[in-house]
């Protein structure tokens, strides 16, 4: 028995009275596909995804089978955690944490949309008392396109949030660097005002204590100075253009104890005179030594113990001849 009829753009050739003998022939290329009769309509062979979906539906429909499945999945999850195959969300890196959160959000929105579509289909009453069909939730092309656009916008939003976070971190870093540079070049008055506003009472007390100890130490050094050189060096530490700028000369004089003349010629160098030793030349010393070692001026001793050591140099003693007296 051979029956030929048209269905859309396909030519259906039935080779026998049984459904298993039917073949579908495409107009462009010859493709033979098996078909079955389900719910009174012709359908093609099921895909692997469709088979899995129907299997899960049958499994979830039975409460006992679903309970066994959930227990088994829970045991496998614990084994994977113990073996290190899977990690807890608190043990992964920041990047993996963001990726996993994004996957969870996408799964949540996808399931939520699927439930909403299923509720809309189930809420619609049938138009005729025909037998209920096995209606499966499906997505229209427009809704699917809307989901793709939504996921794309969510991805762009995450990228923009990440970029904003990086820009904010760099801005705070540069802001802190500018603050440090400004603090490095702060004037004394600005430093004092900042310390009064920000530092606690204990830190301000310690700063004042250090100030008084330092002033007392400089005063003692100035009083016990041995000469003008040391006094000028100590006074140069106190006197300067910064003191004149903030008009603190009188307070510095009263604190350290030096006179007003130390403020004169602040920018000049030291005015003390270094004392130089006026020694005798070596040529004169050698000439005098050679004169006294002459045999007509002195005589050398012959005793073994008649020696003298000068600067770790042992020499034999010499005695001068008596000065000749004139006879009249």
C-alpha positions in Angstrom: 0.0 0.0 0.0 1.4 3.4 -1.1 -0.1 6.7 -0.1 1.4 10.0 -1.2 0.2 13.4 0.1 1.6 16.9 0.7 2.2 18.5 4.1 3.6 22.0 3.9 6.9 21.9 1.9 7.4 18.1 2.6 6.1 15.1 0.6 4.9 12.4 2.9 5.2 8.9 1.4 3.4 6.1 3.3 4.7 2.7 2.3 2.3 0.6 4.3 -0.6 0.6 6.7 1.7 0.7 9.8 3.2 3.9 11.2 6.6 2.3 11.3 6.7 2.1 7.5 6.2 5.8 6.9 9.0 7.9 5.4 9.4 11.7 5.0 11.1 12.9 1.8 12.3 16.5 1.5 11.8 18.3 -1.7 15.4 19.6 -1.8 17.3 16.6 -0.5 16.2 13.1 0.3 16.1 12.7 4.0 14.5 9.7 5.6 13.2 10.2 9.1 11.3 8.0 11.3 8.1 9.2 12.8 5.6 8.1 15.4 2.0 8.8 16.2 1.6 10.5 19.6 -1.6 12.1 20.8 -3.2 11.8 17.3 -0.6 14.0 15.6 2.6 13.4 13.5 5.9 14.3 15.2 9.5 13.8 14.3 12.1 11.9 16.4 12.8 13.4 19.8 16.1 15.2 20.5 18.3 14.2 23.4 17.3 17.4 25.3 13.6 16.6 24.9 14.1 13.0 26.1 16.0 14.3 29.2 13.3 16.8 29.9 10.5 14.3 29.7 12.5 11.8 31.9 13.0 14.5 34.5 9.3 15.3 34.4 8.3 11.7 34.9 10.8 11.4 37.7 9.7 14.5 39.5 6.1 13.5 39.2 6.8 10.5 41.5 7.5 11.9 45.0 9.4 8.7 46.1 11.7 8.8 43.0 12.3 12.5 43.5 13.2 12.0 47.1 15.8 9.4 46.2 17.2 11.6 43.5 17.6 14.5 45.9 19.3 12.3 48.5 21.7 10.9 46.0 22.6 14.4 44.7 23.2 15.6 48.2 25.6 12.7 49.0 27.5 13.4 45.7 27.8 17.0 46.6 29.2 16.2 50.0 31.7 13.8 48.5 32.8 16.4 45.9 33.4 18.9 48.8 35.5 16.5 50.7 37.6 15.4 47.8 38.1 19.0 46.7 36.4 18.6 43.3 34.0 21.3 44.3 34.5 24.3 46.5 32.2 26.3 48.7 31.3 29.8 47.6 33.3 31.2 50.5 36.4 29.3 49.4 36.7 30.5 45.8 38.4 33.6 44.5 36.7 36.9 43.9 36.5 36.4 40.2 35.0 32.9 40.5 32.6 34.2 43.2 31.3 36.8 40.7 31.0 34.3 37.9 29.0 31.9 40.2 26.7 34.7 41.4 26.0 35.6 37.8 25.2 32.1 36.8 22.8 31.8 39.8 21.1 35.0 38.8 20.6 33.9 35.2 19.2 30.5 36.4 16.9 32.2 38.8 15.5 34.6 36.1 15.2 31.7 33.6 13.2 29.6 36.0 11.1 32.5 37.0 10.2 33.3 33.4 9.5 29.6 32.7 7.1 29.4 35.7 5.4 32.6 34.7 4.9 31.3 31.1 3.5 28.0 32.4 1.1 29.8 34.7 -0.2 31.9 31.8 -0.8 28.8 29.7 -2.5 26.9 32.5 -4.7 29.9 33.4 -6.1 30.2 29.9 -9.3 28.1 29.6 -9.7 25.7 26.6 -11.7 26.9 23.6 -13.4 23.6 23.0 -14.1 20.4 25.0 -11.3 18.7 23.1 -9.1 16.3 25.0 -6.4 18.1 26.9 -3.1 18.1 25.1 0.3 17.6 26.6 1.1 21.3 26.6 4.8 22.1 27.2 5.9 25.6 28.1 7.5 27.3 25.1 9.0 30.7 24.5 8.0 32.9 21.6 10.7 34.4 19.5 10.0 37.9 20.8 10.2 36.8 24.4 13.4 34.8 23.7 14.9 37.9 22.0 13.8 40.0 25.1 15.6 37.5 27.4 18.8 37.7 25.3 18.6 41.5 25.4 18.1 41.4 29.1 21.1 39.1 29.7 23.2 41.3 27.5 22.3 44.4 29.4 22.9 42.6 32.7 26.4 41.6 31.5 27.1 45.2 30.4 25.9 46.4 33.7 28.3 44.1 35.6 31.1 45.2 33.3 30.3 48.9 34.0 30.1 48.2 37.8 33.6 46.6 37.6 35.0 49.5 35.6 33.5 52.0 38.0 35.0 50.1 41.0 38.4 50.2 39.4 38.1 53.9 38.5 37.0 54.6 42.1 39.9 52.7 43.5 42.4 54.6 41.3 40.8 57.9 42.1 41.1 57.2 45.9 44.8 56.2 45.4 45.7 59.4 43.5 43.7 61.5 46.0 45.7 59.9 48.8 49.0 60.6 47.0 48.0 64.3 46.5 47.1 64.5 50.2 50.5 63.1 51.2 52.3 65.5 48.9 50.4 68.4 50.3 51.1 67.2 53.8 54.8 66.9 53.0 54.9 70.6 51.9 52.7 71.9 54.7 53.7 75.1 56.5 54.2 75.0 60.3 51.0 76.9 61.0 49.0 74.4 58.8 50.6 71.4 60.6 49.6 72.9 64.0 46.0 73.5 62.9 45.7 70.0 61.5 47.1 68.4 64.7 44.7 70.4 66.8 41.8 69.3 64.7 42.7 65.6 64.1 45.1 64.4 66.8 43.8 63.2 70.1 44.7 64.9 73.4 47.4 62.4 74.2 49.3 63.0 70.9 49.1 66.8 71.4 50.4 66.4 74.9 53.3 64.3 73.7 54.2 66.9 71.0 54.3 69.7 73.6 56.4 67.6 75.9 58.9 67.0 73.1 59.0 70.7 72.4 59.9 71.6 75.9 62.5 68.9 76.3 64.2 70.0 73.0 64.2 73.7 74.1 65.7 72.7 77.5 68.4 70.6 75.8 69.4 73.4 73.4 69.5 76.0 76.3 71.9 73.8 78.3 74.1 73.2 75.3 74.3 77.0 74.7 75.1 77.8 78.3 77.8 75.2 78.5 79.4 76.0 75.2 83.2 76.3 75.4 83.7 79.0 72.9 82.3 81.4 70.4 82.4 78.7 67.7 80.0 76.4 69.6 77.7 79.3 70.5 77.4 80.3 66.8 76.6 76.8 65.7 73.9 76.4 68.3 72.4 79.8 67.5 72.4 79.1 63.8 70.0 76.2 64.5 67.5 78.5 66.2 67.9 81.7 64.2 66.6 81.6 60.6 64.2 83.0 58.0 61.3 80.8 59.2 61.5 82.3 62.7 61.5 85.8 61.3 58.6 85.0 59.0 56.4 83.9 61.9 57.8 86.6 64.2 59.1 84.2 66.9 62.5 85.9 67.5 61.6 87.2 71.0 60.2 83.8 72.1 63.3 82.0 70.8 65.6 84.4 72.6 63.7 83.9 75.9 63.6 80.2 75.5 67.2 79.6 74.6 68.9 82.5 76.3 71.0 84.2 73.6 71.2 87.9 72.9 69.7 90.0 70.1 72.9 90.3 68.2 72.6 86.6 67.1 69.8 87.7 64.8 72.1 90.0 62.9 73.5 88.6 59.6 71.3 85.5 59.8 72.1 84.5 56.2 75.9 85.0 56.6 78.3 82.3 57.6 80.2 81.9 60.8 82.2 84.9 62.0 84.5 83.2 64.5 88.2 83.2 63.8 89.9 79.8 63.8 93.1 79.9 65.9 96.1 78.6 63.9 99.3 77.3 65.6 102.4 79.2 64.6 105.0 76.5 64.6 108.7 76.6 63.8 109.8 75.4 60.5 111.5 72.1 60.1 114.6 73.6 58.5 115.2 75.7 61.6 114.7 72.7 63.9 117.2 70.6 61.8 119.7 73.4 61.8 119.7 73.9 65.6 119.9 70.1 66.1 122.9 69.8 63.8 124.7 72.7 65.6 124.4 71.1 69.0 125.5 67.7 67.8 128.8 69.1 66.5 131.9 67.7 68.3 133.3 71.1 69.0 130.0 72.1 70.8 129.1 68.9 72.6 130.6 65.5 73.4 128.8 62.1 73.2 128.8 59.8 76.2 130.1 56.3 76.1 128.1 54.6 78.8 125.6 51.9 77.9 123.0 53.3 80.1 123.7 56.9 79.3 120.8 57.1 76.8 117.5 58.9 76.5 114.3 57.9 74.7 112.2 60.5 72.9 109.1 59.5 71.0 110.2 55.8 71.1 113.6 56.7 69.7 116.6 55.9 71.9 119.6 58.2 71.5 122.9 58.5 73.3 123.3 61.5 75.6 125.5 64.4 74.7 127.0 67.0 77.0 127.8 70.6 76.0 131.3 71.9 76.5 131.7 74.6 79.1 131.6 78.0 77.6 135.2 79.3 77.4 136.1 82.2 79.8 138.2 85.1 78.8 141.4 85.8 80.8 142.5 89.3 81.3 
